[in-house]
Amino acid sequence: MCPEDTSPEAWKVYLEIQRRMTPGEKLARALEHSRFARSLVMAGLRRRHPEATEREIFLMFARQTLGPELFEKVYSESA
């Protein structure tokens, strides 16, 4: 399914690149995207909380990622 903001020709190129990638390359790309997304969330937290320490930023990220219930189980003594 071609995204609305992508031309059919560009979509074909994208799909061909995906077909040529090995499973390892696909995994590496997925992990790279995950690291990038995490860095964006962390940057947003730092911007909204400039006074926070890196530990506090990490804990905010963990709460946001895990949800309050799991966060409390995992980090109750750290928070």
Backbone as XML, in Angstrom:
<?xml version="1.0"?>
<chain id="A" units="angstrom">
  <residue number="1" name="MET">
    <atom name="N" x="0.844" y="-1.174" z="0.000"/>
    <atom name="CA" x="0.000" y="0.000" z="0.000"/>
    <atom name="C" x="0.893" y="1.242" z="0.000"/>
  </residue>
  <residue number="2" name="CYS">
    <atom name="N" x="0.842" y="1.994" z="-1.027"/>
    <atom name="CA" x="1.660" y="3.190" z="-1.206"/>
    <atom name="C" x="1.108" y="4.337" z="-0.354"/>
  </residue>
  <residue number="3" name="PRO">
    <atom name="N" x="1.968" y="4.970" z="0.463"/>
    <atom name="CA" x="1.505" y="6.124" z="1.246"/>
    <atom name="C" x="1.042" y="7.250" z="0.324"/>
  </residue>
  <residue number="4" name="GLU">
    <atom name="N" x="0.093" y="8.044" z="0.788"/>
    <atom name="CA" x="-0.475" y="9.129" z="-0.019"/>
    <atom name="C" x="0.556" y="10.172" z="-0.421"/>
  </residue>
  <residue number="5" name="ASP">
    <atom name="N" x="1.574" y="10.374" z="0.426"/>
    <atom name="CA" x="2.561" y="11.419" z="0.137"/>
    <atom name="C" x="3.766" y="10.892" z="-0.645"/>
  </residue>
  <residue number="6" name="THR">
    <atom name="N" x="3.661" y="9.694" z="-1.213"/>
    <atom name="CA" x="4.758" y="9.076" z="-1.946"/>
    <atom name="C" x="4.289" y="8.710" z="-3.345"/>
  </residue>
  <residue number="7" name="SER">
    <atom name="N" x="5.117" y="9.042" z="-4.326"/>
    <atom name="CA" x="4.745" y="8.698" z="-5.698"/>
    <atom name="C" x="4.863" y="7.186" z="-5.890"/>
  </residue>
  <residue number="8" name="PRO">
    <atom name="N" x="4.103" y="6.617" z="-6.802"/>
    <atom name="CA" x="4.202" y="5.177" z="-7.067"/>
    <atom name="C" x="5.612" y="4.746" z="-7.479"/>
  </residue>
  <residue number="9" name="GLU">
    <atom name="N" x="6.300" y="5.604" z="-8.218"/>
    <atom name="CA" x="7.669" y="5.275" z="-8.637"/>
    <atom name="C" x="8.606" y="5.210" z="-7.428"/>
  </residue>
  <residue number="10" name="ALA">
    <atom name="N" x="8.493" y="6.184" z="-6.553"/>
    <atom name="CA" x="9.335" y="6.197" z="-5.351"/>
    <atom name="C" x="9.009" y="4.995" z="-4.467"/>
  </residue>
  <residue number="11" name="TRP">
    <atom name="N" x="7.749" y="4.631" z="-4.375"/>
    <atom name="CA" x="7.338" y="3.486" z="-3.570"/>
    <atom name="C" x="7.944" y="2.192" z="-4.121"/>
  </residue>
  <residue number="12" name="LYS">
    <atom name="N" x="7.970" y="2.058" z="-5.446"/>
    <atom name="CA" x="8.579" y="0.881" z="-6.064"/>
    <atom name="C" x="10.066" y="0.785" z="-5.722"/>
  </residue>
  <residue number="13" name="VAL">
    <atom name="N" x="10.755" y="1.918" z="-5.764"/>
    <atom name="CA" x="12.182" y="1.947" z="-5.403"/>
    <atom name="C" x="12.351" y="1.521" z="-3.950"/>
  </residue>
  <residue number="14" name="TYR">
    <atom name="N" x="11.539" y="2.074" z="-3.071"/>
    <atom name="CA" x="11.595" y="1.725" z="-1.649"/>
    <atom name="C" x="11.398" y="0.219" z="-1.444"/>
  </residue>
  <residue number="15" name="LEU">
    <atom name="N" x="10.382" y="-0.345" z="-2.099"/>
    <atom name="CA" x="10.108" y="-1.773" z="-1.942"/>
    <atom name="C" x="11.260" y="-2.623" z="-2.471"/>
  </residue>
  <residue number="16" name="GLU">
    <atom name="N" x="11.862" y="-2.195" z="-3.550"/>
    <atom name="CA" x="13.001" y="-2.945" z="-4.095"/>
    <atom name="C" x="14.185" y="-2.911" z="-3.133"/>
  </residue>
  <residue number="17" name="ILE">
    <atom name="N" x="14.423" y="-1.769" z="-2.528"/>
    <atom name="CA" x="15.499" y="-1.667" z="-1.523"/>
    <atom name="C" x="15.200" y="-2.604" z="-0.360"/>
  </residue>
  <residue number="18" name="GLN">
    <atom name="N" x="13.951" y="-2.639" z="0.089"/>
    <atom name="CA" x="13.563" y="-3.522" z="1.183"/>
    <atom name="C" x="13.778" y="-4.986" z="0.809"/>
  </residue>
  <residue number="19" name="ARG">
    <atom name="N" x="13.427" y="-5.363" z="-0.408"/>
    <atom name="CA" x="13.589" y="-6.757" z="-0.853"/>
    <atom name="C" x="15.051" y="-7.180" z="-0.881"/>
  </residue>
  <residue number="20" name="ARG">
    <atom name="N" x="15.931" y="-6.254" z="-1.203"/>
    <atom name="CA" x="17.359" y="-6.572" z="-1.321"/>
    <atom name="C" x="18.078" y="-6.655" z="0.026"/>
  </residue>
  <residue number="21" name="MET">
    <atom name="N" x="17.483" y="-6.101" z="1.053"/>
    <atom name="CA" x="18.119" y="-6.100" z="2.367"/>
    <atom name="C" x="18.050" y="-7.482" z="3.000"/>
  </residue>
  <residue number="22" name="THR">
    <atom name="N" x="19.141" y="-7.848" z="3.669"/>
    <atom name="CA" x="19.147" y="-9.106" z="4.412"/>
    <atom name="C" x="18.354" y="-8.925" z="5.699"/>
  </residue>
  <residue number="23" name="PRO">
    <atom name="N" x="17.963" y="-10.028" z="6.338"/>
    <atom name="CA" x="17.289" y="-9.891" z="7.631"/>
    <atom name="C" x="18.131" y="-9.106" z="8.640"/>
  </residue>
  <residue number="24" name="GLY">
    <atom name="N" x="19.428" y="-9.333" z="8.631"/>
    <atom name="CA" x="20.302" y="-8.593" z="9.540"/>
    <atom name="C" x="20.296" y="-7.105" z="9.269"/>
  </residue>
  <residue number="25" name="GLU">
    <atom name="N" x="20.280" y="-6.732" z="7.994"/>
    <atom name="CA" x="20.226" y="-5.317" z="7.635"/>
    <atom name="C" x="18.896" y="-4.701" z="8.049"/>
  </residue>
  <residue number="26" name="LYS">
    <atom name="N" x="17.822" y="-5.458" z="7.884"/>
    <atom name="CA" x="16.499" y="-4.959" z="8.299"/>
    <atom name="C" x="16.441" y="-4.763" z="9.805"/>
  </residue>
  <residue number="27" name="LEU">
    <atom name="N" x="17.021" y="-5.704" z="10.549"/>
    <atom name="CA" x="17.056" y="-5.572" z="12.005"/>
    <atom name="C" x="17.889" y="-4.358" z="12.411"/>
  </residue>
  <residue number="28" name="ALA">
    <atom name="N" x="19.048" y="-4.197" z="11.774"/>
    <atom name="CA" x="19.908" y="-3.052" z="12.089"/>
    <atom name="C" x="19.167" y="-1.745" z="11.823"/>
  </residue>
  <residue number="29" name="ARG">
    <atom name="N" x="18.432" y="-1.680" z="10.726"/>
    <atom name="CA" x="17.667" y="-0.472" z="10.397"/>
    <atom name="C" x="16.583" y="-0.222" z="11.439"/>
  </residue>
  <residue number="30" name="ALA">
    <atom name="N" x="15.886" y="-1.275" z="11.859"/>
    <atom name="CA" x="14.835" y="-1.123" z="12.874"/>
    <atom name="C" x="15.424" y="-0.621" z="14.194"/>
  </residue>
  <residue number="31" name="LEU">
    <atom name="N" x="16.566" y="-1.165" z="14.584"/>
    <atom name="CA" x="17.207" y="-0.720" z="15.824"/>
    <atom name="C" x="17.669" y="0.728" z="15.708"/>
  </residue>
  <residue number="32" name="GLU">
    <atom name="N" x="18.171" y="1.098" z="14.548"/>
    <atom name="CA" x="18.583" y="2.478" z="14.307"/>
    <atom name="C" x="17.391" y="3.426" z="14.440"/>
  </residue>
  <residue number="33" name="HIS">
    <atom name="N" x="16.270" y="3.048" z="13.871"/>
    <atom name="CA" x="15.062" y="3.880" z="13.980"/>
    <atom name="C" x="14.592" y="3.974" z="15.426"/>
  </residue>
  <residue number="34" name="SER">
    <atom name="N" x="14.704" y="2.884" z="16.165"/>
    <atom name="CA" x="14.313" y="2.885" z="17.569"/>
    <atom name="C" x="15.203" y="3.831" z="18.375"/>
  </residue>
  <residue number="35" name="ARG">
    <atom name="N" x="16.516" y="3.775" z="18.142"/>
    <atom name="CA" x="17.438" y="4.687" z="18.846"/>
    <atom name="C" x="17.127" y="6.140" z="18.510"/>
  </residue>
  <residue number="36" name="PHE">
    <atom name="N" x="16.809" y="6.393" z="17.241"/>
    <atom name="CA" x="16.492" y="7.757" z="16.826"/>
    <atom name="C" x="15.220" y="8.255" z="17.518"/>
  </residue>
  <residue number="37" name="ALA">
    <atom name="N" x="14.192" y="7.417" z="17.542"/>
    <atom name="CA" x="12.944" y="7.795" z="18.200"/>
    <atom name="C" x="13.179" y="8.066" z="19.687"/>
  </residue>
  <residue number="38" name="ARG">
    <atom name="N" x="13.969" y="7.204" z="20.325"/>
    <atom name="CA" x="14.278" y="7.403" z="21.744"/>
    <atom name="C" x="15.007" y="8.734" z="21.951"/>
  </residue>
  <residue number="39" name="SER">
    <atom name="N" x="15.943" y="9.049" z="21.063"/>
    <atom name="CA" x="16.686" y="10.303" z="21.217"/>
    <atom name="C" x="15.764" y="11.512" z="21.077"/>
  </residue>
  <residue number="40" name="LEU">
    <atom name="N" x="14.756" y="11.417" z="20.216"/>
    <atom name="CA" x="13.796" y="12.516" z="20.078"/>
    <atom name="C" x="12.975" y="12.694" z="21.350"/>
  </residue>
  <residue number="41" name="VAL">
    <atom name="N" x="12.526" y="11.584" z="21.926"/>
    <atom name="CA" x="11.743" y="11.661" z="23.167"/>
    <atom name="C" x="12.605" y="12.244" z="24.284"/>
  </residue>
  <residue number="42" name="MET">
    <atom name="N" x="13.841" y="11.769" z="24.396"/>
    <atom name="CA" x="14.735" y="12.269" z="25.455"/>
    <atom name="C" x="15.014" y="13.766" z="25.265"/>
  </residue>
  <residue number="43" name="ALA">
    <atom name="N" x="15.219" y="14.195" z="24.023"/>
    <atom name="CA" x="15.457" y="15.619" z="23.753"/>
    <atom name="C" x="14.242" y="16.443" z="24.146"/>
  </residue>
  <residue number="44" name="GLY">
    <atom name="N" x="13.052" y="15.934" z="23.863"/>
    <atom name="CA" x="11.841" y="16.641" z="24.256"/>
    <atom name="C" x="11.713" y="16.761" z="25.761"/>
  </residue>
  <residue number="45" name="LEU">
    <atom name="N" x="12.047" y="15.704" z="26.474"/>
    <atom name="CA" x="12.005" y="15.747" z="27.938"/>
    <atom name="C" x="13.018" y="16.750" z="28.470"/>
  </residue>
  <residue number="46" name="ARG">
    <atom name="N" x="14.229" y="16.755" z="27.906"/>
    <atom name="CA" x="15.252" y="17.707" z="28.354"/>
    <atom name="C" x="14.797" y="19.145" z="28.107"/>
  </residue>
  <residue number="47" name="ARG">
    <atom name="N" x="14.153" y="19.357" z="26.979"/>
    <atom name="CA" x="13.700" y="20.707" z="26.645"/>
    <atom name="C" x="12.583" y="21.166" z="27.583"/>
  </residue>
  <residue number="48" name="ARG">
    <atom name="N" x="11.661" y="20.255" z="27.907"/>
    <atom name="CA" x="10.559" y="20.618" z="28.804"/>
    <atom name="C" x="10.992" y="20.704" z="30.270"/>
  </residue>
  <residue number="49" name="HIS">
    <atom name="N" x="12.097" y="20.031" z="30.601"/>
    <atom name="CA" x="12.573" y="20.001" z="32.000"/>
    <atom name="C" x="14.066" y="20.325" z="32.043"/>
  </residue>
  <residue number="50" name="PRO">
    <atom name="N" x="14.458" y="21.554" z="31.724"/>
    <atom name="CA" x="15.890" y="21.891" z="31.652"/>
    <atom name="C" x="16.618" y="21.761" z="32.986"/>
  </residue>
  <residue number="51" name="GLU">
    <atom name="N" x="15.874" y="21.780" z="34.082"/>
    <atom name="CA" x="16.495" y="21.684" z="35.407"/>
    <atom name="C" x="16.735" y="20.236" z="35.830"/>
  </residue>
  <residue number="52" name="ALA">
    <atom name="N" x="16.185" y="19.293" z="35.113"/>
    <atom name="CA" x="16.250" y="17.872" z="35.509"/>
    <atom name="C" x="17.636" y="17.289" z="35.260"/>
  </residue>
  <residue number="53" name="THR">
    <atom name="N" x="18.024" y="16.384" z="36.141"/>
    <atom name="CA" x="19.281" y="15.650" z="35.966"/>
    <atom name="C" x="19.071" y="14.558" z="34.910"/>
  </residue>
  <residue number="54" name="GLU">
    <atom name="N" x="20.163" y="13.979" z="34.447"/>
    <atom name="CA" x="20.047" y="12.893" z="33.469"/>
    <atom name="C" x="19.284" y="11.703" z="34.063"/>
  </residue>
  <residue number="55" name="ARG">
    <atom name="N" x="19.466" y="11.436" z="35.345"/>
    <atom name="CA" x="18.727" y="10.346" z="35.996"/>
    <atom name="C" x="17.228" y="10.650" z="35.999"/>
  </residue>
  <residue number="56" name="GLU">
    <atom name="N" x="16.879" y="11.886" z="36.305"/>
    <atom name="CA" x="15.471" y="12.267" z="36.303"/>
    <atom name="C" x="14.871" y="12.158" z="34.895"/>
  </residue>
  <residue number="57" name="ILE">
    <atom name="N" x="15.631" y="12.570" z="33.903"/>
    <atom name="CA" x="15.169" y="12.452" z="32.512"/>
    <atom name="C" x="14.958" y="10.981" z="32.171"/>
  </residue>
  <residue number="58" name="PHE">
    <atom name="N" x="15.916" y="10.126" z="32.557"/>
    <atom name="CA" x="15.784" y="8.694" z="32.310"/>
    <atom name="C" x="14.522" y="8.138" z="32.969"/>
  </residue>
  <residue number="59" name="LEU">
    <atom name="N" x="14.265" y="8.532" z="34.209"/>
    <atom name="CA" x="13.090" y="8.038" z="34.915"/>
    <atom name="C" x="11.795" y="8.551" z="34.274"/>
  </residue>
  <residue number="60" name="MET">
    <atom name="N" x="11.793" y="9.785" z="33.790"/>
    <atom name="CA" x="10.617" y="10.300" z="33.078"/>
    <atom name="C" x="10.376" y="9.477" z="31.812"/>
  </residue>
  <residue number="61" name="PHE">
    <atom name="N" x="11.469" y="9.184" z="31.105"/>
    <atom name="CA" x="11.364" y="8.377" z="29.891"/>
    <atom name="C" x="10.840" y="6.980" z="30.226"/>
  </residue>
  <residue number="62" name="ALA">
    <atom name="N" x="11.372" y="6.387" z="31.276"/>
    <atom name="CA" x="10.945" y="5.049" z="31.674"/>
    <atom name="C" x="9.460" y="5.038" z="32.033"/>
  </residue>
  <residue number="63" name="ARG">
    <atom name="N" x="9.000" y="6.031" z="32.778"/>
    <atom name="CA" x="7.578" y="6.104" z="33.147"/>
    <atom name="C" x="6.710" y="6.234" z="31.894"/>
  </residue>
  <residue number="64" name="GLN">
    <atom name="N" x="7.140" y="7.089" z="30.971"/>
    <atom name="CA" x="6.388" y="7.301" z="29.738"/>
    <atom name="C" x="6.365" y="6.029" z="28.885"/>
  </residue>
  <residue number="65" name="THR">
    <atom name="N" x="7.457" y="5.312" z="28.861"/>
    <atom name="CA" x="7.579" y="4.117" z="28.025"/>
    <atom name="C" x="6.865" y="2.919" z="28.637"/>
  </residue>
  <residue number="66" name="LEU">
    <atom name="N" x="7.042" y="2.726" z="29.936"/>
    <atom name="CA" x="6.513" y="1.537" z="30.602"/>
    <atom name="C" x="5.075" y="1.689" z="31.077"/>
  </residue>
  <residue number="67" name="GLY">
    <atom name="N" x="4.656" y="2.924" z="31.304"/>
    <atom name="CA" x="3.360" y="3.155" z="31.926"/>
    <atom name="C" x="3.531" y="3.167" z="33.434"/>
  </residue>
  <residue number="68" name="PRO">
    <atom name="N" x="2.611" y="3.797" z="34.148"/>
    <atom name="CA" x="2.790" y="3.999" z="35.588"/>
    <atom name="C" x="2.863" y="2.710" z="36.408"/>
  </residue>
  <residue number="69" name="GLU">
    <atom name="N" x="2.048" y="1.723" z="36.076"/>
    <atom name="CA" x="2.017" y="0.504" z="36.890"/>
    <atom name="C" x="3.327" y="-0.280" z="36.794"/>
  </residue>
  <residue number="70" name="LEU">
    <atom name="N" x="3.790" y="-0.540" z="35.592"/>
    <atom name="CA" x="5.050" y="-1.279" z="35.423"/>
    <atom name="C" x="6.229" y="-0.452" z="35.908"/>
  </residue>
  <residue number="71" name="PHE">
    <atom name="N" x="6.178" y="0.866" z="35.676"/>
    <atom name="CA" x="7.245" y="1.737" z="36.162"/>
    <atom name="C" x="7.401" y="1.600" z="37.674"/>
  </residue>
  <residue number="72" name="GLU">
    <atom name="N" x="6.288" y="1.626" z="38.396"/>
    <atom name="CA" x="6.361" y="1.504" z="39.854"/>
    <atom name="C" x="6.954" y="0.170" z="40.290"/>
  </residue>
  <residue number="73" name="LYS">
    <atom name="N" x="6.598" y="-0.900" z="39.587"/>
    <atom name="CA" x="7.156" y="-2.215" z="39.920"/>
    <atom name="C" x="8.655" y="-2.267" z="39.688"/>
  </residue>
  <residue number="74" name="VAL">
    <atom name="N" x="9.113" y="-1.633" z="38.622"/>
    <atom name="CA" x="10.518" y="-1.729" z="38.250"/>
    <atom name="C" x="11.377" y="-0.692" z="38.983"/>
  </residue>
  <residue number="75" name="TYR">
    <atom name="N" x="10.868" y="0.521" z="39.116"/>
    <atom name="CA" x="11.697" y="1.632" z="39.624"/>
    <atom name="C" x="11.176" y="2.233" z="40.926"/>
  </residue>
  <residue number="76" name="SER">
    <atom name="N" x="10.356" y="1.541" z="41.670"/>
    <atom name="CA" x="9.735" y="2.156" z="42.854"/>
    <atom name="C" x="10.746" y="2.726" z="43.835"/>
  </residue>
  <residue number="77" name="GLU">
    <atom name="N" x="11.890" y="2.093" z="43.970"/>
    <atom name="CA" x="12.898" y="2.604" z="44.927"/>
    <atom name="C" x="13.764" y="3.703" z="44.323"/>
  </residue>
  <residue number="78" name="SER">
    <atom name="N" x="13.757" y="3.844" z="42.985"/>
    <atom name="CA" x="14.590" y="4.851" z="42.327"/>
    <atom name="C" x="13.863" y="6.164" z="42.098"/>
  </residue>
  <residue number="79" name="ALA">
    <atom name="N" x="12.549" y="6.111" z="42.048"/>
    <atom name="CA" x="11.773" y="7.302" z="41.653"/>
    <atom name="C" x="11.600" y="8.277" z="42.787"/>
  </residue>
</chain>
